[in-house]
Amino acid sequence: MNRGKAPAMPSSGPTREFMKWTEDMDARLLHCMIEESRMGNRVDGSWTTQAYTNIVDHLHSAGYVVVTKNNVKNRQKVLKDKWREVHDLFSGLSGFAWNPVTMTFHAEDEVWLDLIQSRPAAAKW
């Protein structure tokens, strides 16, 4: 029965894989990346094919079965961009401390206010 929808046409063009990453997924990804680096699967700043295979396999075994190599590559780019932003924003500043338990930056209120006034993009951190 046709309900007014045309049949899906196969696409010959590239498709975009979209995935929403959770904090748990990020933590597992970063842990895997550290382990792969320790095992020597990062050569001249690039991951080996085996590293990507191991990372994807680990994420699959953790229940994230839809994760692909491309998802991992794209997420790595996002995490690098976030790291650069935080590094550029907070490096060289005094009055801030990283709390590894809450995984947030801590400072006195007036220190935050001064930073946000001079750099409004810092408000999200």
PLY file of the C-alpha trace (Angstrom):
ply
format ascii 1.0
element vertex 125
property float x
property float y
property float z
element edge 124
property int vertex1
property int vertex2
end_header
0.00 0.00 0.00
1.48 3.34 -1.06
1.00 6.02 1.59
2.14 8.91 -0.53
5.84 8.24 -0.10
8.06 7.56 -3.04
10.26 4.49 -2.81
13.72 5.15 -1.50
16.19 5.65 -4.30
19.70 4.30 -3.86
22.22 7.09 -3.60
25.50 7.03 -5.43
26.83 10.04 -3.52
28.65 10.01 -0.21
26.52 9.72 2.90
27.19 11.45 6.15
27.40 9.26 9.20
26.01 11.11 12.21
26.54 9.83 15.69
25.82 11.43 19.04
28.72 10.74 21.37
28.19 10.38 25.11
30.69 11.13 27.87
31.11 7.39 28.37
31.91 6.89 24.69
34.44 9.74 24.79
36.08 8.29 27.90
36.32 4.83 26.32
37.66 6.31 23.08
40.34 8.31 24.87
41.32 5.30 26.98
41.65 3.18 23.83
43.73 5.85 22.14
46.10 5.97 25.09
46.44 2.18 25.07
47.00 2.04 21.32
49.66 4.71 21.61
51.39 2.73 24.39
51.36 -0.36 22.17
53.11 1.58 19.41
50.12 1.84 17.09
50.61 5.56 16.57
53.44 6.23 14.13
54.64 9.74 13.26
51.47 11.25 14.72
49.09 8.99 12.79
47.10 5.99 13.92
47.83 2.71 12.21
45.07 0.70 10.57
45.43 -1.81 13.40
44.88 0.95 15.97
41.61 1.97 14.35
40.52 -1.66 14.16
41.33 -2.18 17.85
39.56 1.03 18.90
36.40 0.17 16.94
36.46 -3.40 18.27
36.79 -2.15 21.84
33.86 0.24 21.39
31.81 -2.58 19.86
32.60 -4.84 22.81
31.44 -2.05 25.13
28.05 -2.08 23.39
28.58 0.71 20.87
28.15 -1.56 17.86
27.29 1.14 15.33
30.62 2.97 15.70
32.72 2.96 12.54
36.29 3.96 11.77
34.95 7.19 10.23
33.02 7.96 13.42
36.24 7.54 15.41
38.20 9.78 13.01
35.53 12.49 13.12
35.26 12.38 16.89
39.03 12.66 17.22
38.86 15.89 15.18
36.14 17.28 17.46
38.10 16.40 20.60
41.25 18.00 19.16
39.33 21.19 18.41
37.95 21.29 21.97
41.42 20.68 23.42
42.90 23.50 21.33
40.16 25.87 22.48
40.72 25.05 26.15
44.49 25.15 25.79
44.42 28.54 24.05
41.96 29.90 26.59
43.54 28.72 29.84
47.25 28.33 29.15
49.27 30.94 30.93
46.38 32.07 33.14
46.78 32.12 36.88
44.00 31.50 39.36
42.57 28.45 37.59
42.93 24.84 38.59
41.75 21.64 36.91
39.72 19.33 39.14
40.23 15.76 37.88
37.29 14.46 39.93
34.64 16.83 38.57
36.60 17.34 35.33
36.04 21.09 35.46
38.11 24.22 35.88
37.89 25.92 39.27
38.59 29.52 40.20
37.26 32.25 42.44
34.14 33.97 41.08
35.94 37.24 40.44
38.64 35.44 38.42
35.95 33.86 36.23
34.16 37.17 35.80
37.36 38.91 34.75
38.11 36.17 32.23
34.58 36.16 30.80
34.63 39.94 30.51
37.89 39.85 28.54
37.03 36.65 26.60
33.26 36.04 26.36
33.81 32.60 24.75
35.10 31.39 28.13
31.61 31.52 29.64
30.76 28.02 28.44
33.65 26.53 30.42
0 1
1 2
2 3
3 4
4 5
5 6
6 7
7 8
8 9
9 10
10 11
11 12
12 13
13 14
14 15
15 16
16 17
17 18
18 19
19 20
20 21
21 22
22 23
23 24
24 25
25 26
26 27
27 28
28 29
29 30
30 31
31 32
32 33
33 34
34 35
35 36
36 37
37 38
38 39
39 40
40 41
41 42
42 43
43 44
44 45
45 46
46 47
47 48
48 49
49 50
50 51
51 52
52 53
53 54
54 55
55 56
56 57
57 58
58 59
59 60
60 61
61 62
62 63
63 64
64 65
65 66
66 67
67 68
68 69
69 70
70 71
71 72
72 73
73 74
74 75
75 76
76 77
77 78
78 79
79 80
80 81
81 82
82 83
83 84
84 85
85 86
86 87
87 88
88 89
89 90
90 91
91 92
92 93
93 94
94 95
95 96
96 97
97 98
98 99
99 100
100 101
101 102
102 103
103 104
104 105
105 106
106 107
107 108
108 109
109 110
110 111
111 112
112 113
113 114
114 115
115 116
116 117
117 118
118 119
119 120
120 121
121 122
122 123
123 124
